[in-house]
């Protein structure tokens, strides 16, 4: 079984910017992404489970380190100032490297 290292980039942010965020991610070369609902508390307060415009999403992208860096810098420049957002990455191994 072939195993390859890629980066798992995770962005937790406001659901209201989902469409613009995904457009930005794809424009930087990402092949795909996964979105799930998220809730929690941080410096901008509590995000409860009552979904709608107040909800948060978690966007996960598996990609090369170079693409992750492009996404991170572009997302930071476009969204950090105006939206609640946290972004982090770490290396992971994937078992289907041809997909990424």
C-alpha positions, 0 to 999 in steps of 0.5 A: 500500500502506497503512503504519501505525506501531504498537509492537512490544512484546517480552517474554522470560521464563520459559515457566512463566508463559505462560498467565498472561502471555497472559491479562494481555496480552489483558486490556489490549486486545491483539488477538493475540500471537506466542510463540517459544522463546528461549534465552540468558544474562542476570543470572539465568544461562544458559537453555539449549536443553533445553526444559521448565520451565527454558525461556524464551519470547519474546512479541511483541505489535503494538499501539498505543502506549497498549495497549503502555503498559498492558501494560508497567505491568501486566506489570511490577507482576505479574511483574517481582519474581518471574520472570526477564523483560526487556521492550522496545518499539520503533516498527514499520510494518505493512502491514496496519494493519486487523489491529492 
